[in-house]
Amino acid sequence: MTEQRSKYWNPWLETLDPERRLAIELKNFRQMFQYAKDHSVFYQRRYQDVFPEDIRSLEAVRQLPLLDKEELRKAQEGQEPFPYGEMLGVDLTEVSHFRQTSGTTGRPVYVPESYESWQWRIEIWCHILWMAGFRETDRVFIPFGYNVYVAFWEGHYAAEKLGCEVVPGGALDTRGRISKIREVRATALLNTPTYGLHLAEEAGKEGVDPKTLGIERMLCAGEPLPPATRQRLEQVWGAEVYDHIGGTEPCAWAAMCGERRGLHLMEPFFLVEILDMETMTREVGPGELGVAVITPLGRRSFPLIRFNTKDVVRRGNDDCPCGRTSRMIAGVEGRTDDLRKIRGVLFTPVTVEEIVRREFPEIVEYEIWVERKDVMDEITLKVEPKEEMGLEAFQGFKRRISERLKTKTNLRFKIEPVPPGGLPRYTLKSKRFKDLRKG
Amino acid sequence: MKKLTDTGAGANPAEMKAIIDQLENLLLNLKEKGQGMPVVEKNVRAMLSFVRVLQFGISDLAEDGS
């Protein structure tokens, strides 16, 4: 008997007619809204005078206030039950997974998952892995100790549920991990983009071409993955590289399919709103930038109603040849937290990453520093070039990259060389952007 | 054997929903019978979590007229 497999994890969900999908999402939104009011002190207070039957359309949804991370912190700090406070949506005895945010923008938020809610998250990740071509024949290597950070745990459990063989790669150094990839003949990796590049760099130093390691696919997590970085990873590993976007609080809410020409919203697991950055009230159209506002529709341990992710994304065209009918985003452009005014110009670090990765393969690592000198902002790109680059070559490189950065950002960068190994290497979230201005 | 196409056209959501409902009822019944026995309670809790995933991905669509 020949087994016939679907190219979709759940063909019904993934090919839903958009109108019907929206109806399902609104129905689930109302259910989740009522559940949150019934089970979380925070929502009982917040929505005392709002009732699910009032929420019959997207316009009605948009009348509800946005929820941001600072409110989650306040609802937890000093509130019972410790440590989740008033956000908790289940009895504390039902919580089986402790996760927390990375704390990049302030005090970490603690995120509780019941066994049931955890399975709901894992199911979404099964969709993501399946879309990226992960199958039972894959041996998936995860080169991290996952600690309390959620994405690689989700990837681990979902790969296991899907039937892959999972090889955890914590407690090894980078060389040990390269050697383990070869030893077990891993076919797939889950890692941050930065670490994917670092693994390749270290393999190169040992005289190993990463392409010979047999990795066929890589799913990235933890950081933005601009197209140039994704293509660079594909080139150095000789593998298909996939992106997804999510967060500890809302789960993973968009991911790439085999076409790799944008990310599918994980509908109807979430009600996703992509709102204009100025007023946060208007749904943006294809090609426009907007901020993602997410409501997970089936996760009860930590209900979020209209969570402002602060992720800035570009809306895509919803016509993917893969046949999935979900709405799409073209890519992630950064975070509103990272948008800065420098000398009156709006700047996002992702623009620099895009230029560095696409046009300057001679850069091994970089950092962006913004400082205030007297009354002027000064922006510096610290670059660690490949060891073989000589002084003369560096001068030419410096001129070229300055011109490109000026054209793309409208800012004049100071370019500062750093000796080999002088900049930090990151395994989880990289911190390449440093705004050192006071106030 | 029925063939499942890429759109799931060979499968019947209503039939599947009925089976998922039966599973839930069986598990709740088992939970009641094994009350106080961790081996029953904890395994049933885990299985009900998977049932809920199926309700979200299959039963909800059947209810909605798929």
Boltz contact constraints between the chains, C-beta under 6 A:
constraints:
  - contact:
      token1: [A, 4]
      token2: [B, 3]
      max_distance: 6.0
  - contact:
      token1: [A, 6]
      token2: [B, 4]
      max_distance: 6.0
  - contact:
      token1: [A, 6]
      token2: [B, 6]
      max_distance: 6.0
  - contact:
      token1: [A, 7]
      token2: [B, 6]
      max_distance: 6.0
  - contact:
      token1: [A, 10]
      token2: [B, 57]
      max_distance: 6.0
  - contact:
      token1: [A, 11]
      token2: [B, 6]
      max_distance: 6.0
  - contact:
      token1: [A, 11]
      token2: [B, 7]
      max_distance: 6.0
  - contact:
      token1: [A, 11]
      token2: [B, 8]
      max_distance: 6.0
  - contact:
      token1: [A, 12]
      token2: [B, 8]
      max_distance: 6.0
  - contact:
      token1: [A, 12]
      token2: [B, 61]
      max_distance: 6.0
  - contact:
      token1: [A, 12]
      token2: [B, 66]
      max_distance: 6.0
  - contact:
      token1: [A, 13]
      token2: [B, 57]
      max_distance: 6.0
  - contact:
      token1: [A, 15]
      token2: [B, 7]
      max_distance: 6.0
  - contact:
      token1: [A, 24]
      token2: [B, 64]
      max_distance: 6.0
  - contact:
      token1: [A, 115]
      token2: [B, 49]
      max_distance: 6.0
  - contact:
      token1: [A, 116]
      token2: [B, 49]
      max_distance: 6.0
  - contact:
      token1: [A, 116]
      token2: [B, 52]
      max_distance: 6.0
  - contact:
      token1: [A, 119]
      token2: [B, 49]
      max_distance: 6.0
  - contact:
      token1: [A, 119]
      token2: [B, 53]
      max_distance: 6.0
  - contact:
      token1: [A, 123]
      token2: [B, 53]
      max_distance: 6.0
  - contact:
      token1: [A, 298]
      token2: [B, 56]
      max_distance: 6.0
